[in-house]
Amino acid sequence: MATRKMNSTILGIIGILVVVVWLLGPVTQAMAETMKYKFLGHVTKREDIPVGDIEGHLVGLAVIDGVAVFENGEMAPFKGIVIFDVIKGKGSFDKYTIITFGDGSKITTKLRGTTGVTSGEAASSAALTGEIIKGTGRFDGIKGTATSSLKILPPEKGELGGKRIGEATITYTLPSK
């Protein structure tokens, strides 16, 4: 009788372990990973439209091209498309960023942020948060969020806008294969 009870107990424990492993399997696969990178970009196109309500109020569009350098050493060019609404350099913007990796895989994010003048009327900083909206290649099916912080340097003579220097983090999950 004691042996039968002990066997039932052992089988019960094994059964519980099997159920726990079965339940935790998908959770382990879906755990979020992060990619951190630093970037440098410059404005290649820009269109400012004065609103006309108060001095310095602009809405517009800018295209930013640059390079991202990831913690693992991988480098990838990116293109950012920015729609902004600012008053004397302070305001809000939406930014789509497409990062293209060496193998052709891409990650597209949509971020929203604010910018403000940090010293004088030239240099400013920005903080952005948003989501991953698409991935291709090895990032097909990617889901997650993105954050970024950057400094916008004063434009040099002949530049359409100042260079952007910053860092970003992408927190993501990929579908199990």
N, C-alpha and C positions, 0 to 999 in steps of 0.2 A: 504494500500500500504506500509506504514512504517513497519507494522508488518511482511508483507511478505518479505521485504528487510532485516529486522533484523533476521528472521528465516533463510533466505538464507546465511546471514553472519555467523550465529552460526553453521549452517550445514557445511559451508566452513571451519571454524576453526576446527570443530570436524574431518572433513575429512583430513585436513592437519595433525592433531595430530595422527590420525590412521596411516597415511602413515609414519610419522616420527618414531612412535613406531615400526611399521613393519620393517622399514629399520634399526633401531638401535638395534633391538633384536639380530640378528646374530653377530653384532659387539660386543655387551656386552658379549655374550657367548665366543667369540674368544679372549677376552682380555688376555694378557699374565700374567702368575703368575710366581713367583720366589721361588726357594728353595735355601737357603743358608746353607752351612755346613762347618765344620772344619774336617780335616782328619789327620790320622797318618798311614803311610805305611812303609813296609820294603821289601827289595829285597829278593825273595825266589829262583830265578833262574837268571843267567846272563851268557851271552856269549859275550866276547869281541874279535874282530878280528882286528889285526893291519893292516892298509892299506899299510904301508911300504913306502909311499912317503915322509913323514916328521915325525920327532920324535913326539910321542904322538897322532898320528892320528888313531882313532879307529872307527869302525862301530860295531854295535852289537844289541843285544836283551836283554831285562830284563823283568822279571815278578815281579810285586809288589803286595803284599797282605796287606790289612789294614782294617781300620774301619772309617766310616764317621758318624759324629754326627750332626744332623740337628737342626736348630733353634727351632723346635717344640719338641725337646727331643728325636725324633726317632733316632735309631742307625741302621746302615746297614753295613755289610761287603762289601768290593769291591776288585776287581782284576783289575790291570792295566797291559797292555802289551805295552811295549815301544820299539820302533825301533829308534836307535840314530846314529848320525854321529858327533863326537866331536874331537877337537884338544886340548890336555891338559885340558880337562874338559869344554871347551867352544864349543858350537855348537847347532845343531838343532835336534829335535826329533818329532816323531809322537807317540801318545798314545791313545790306546783304553781303556776305563774304563767301567766295568760292575758293577753296584751297585745292590745288591740283598737285597730287603726289607724283613722284617719278614713274610709278607703274601705271599712271593714268587714272587711278582712283581719285574720287573727289568727295569733299564734304562741303555742303552749303549750309550756312547759318543765317538766321535773321535775328538781329540784335536791336535793341532800343536803348538810347542813352541820352545823357545830358552833357553839355560842355560849358565851361566857364573860364574866364580869364583868370590866370594865376599870378601873373606879375606884369605890370604895365598893361598895355593894350594889345600885346602881340602874342605871347605864349599862352597856351591854355591846356587844360587837361580834360579828359573825358572818362566816364565810366559807363559800361554797357552790360546788359544782360539779355539773354534770349534763348532761343532753341535751335536745335539742328532740324532743318526742314528736308534734307535729302542727302543720300550718300550713293556713290556708285562704286563699282569694282569691289575691292575688299571691304568697303564700307556700305555695301548694299544692305538696306534695311536698318541702318543705324538710327537710333533714337537717343535723345538726350538734350542737354543744356549747354550753354556757352556763356562765359563771362570774359570781360576784357577791361583793361585799364591802359590808358595811353597819355602821352604828352604830345601836343602839337607844337612844333617849333615855329618860330617866326619865318615867314617865307623869305627866301633870298631873292635878289633881283632877277626877274624873268620867270620865277616860279608861279604857278597857278595857286598854290597853297603850300603851307608849311609841311615838312616831313612829319610823319607819325611814327613814334617809337613807343613800344609797349610790350605788354605780356598778356597772354590769354590762357584760359583753361577750358577744355572741352570734356565734359563728363558724359559718358555714353554707354549704351549697351548695344550689342549686335545679336541678331537672331542666332539661335543654335543651329548648327549645320547638320 
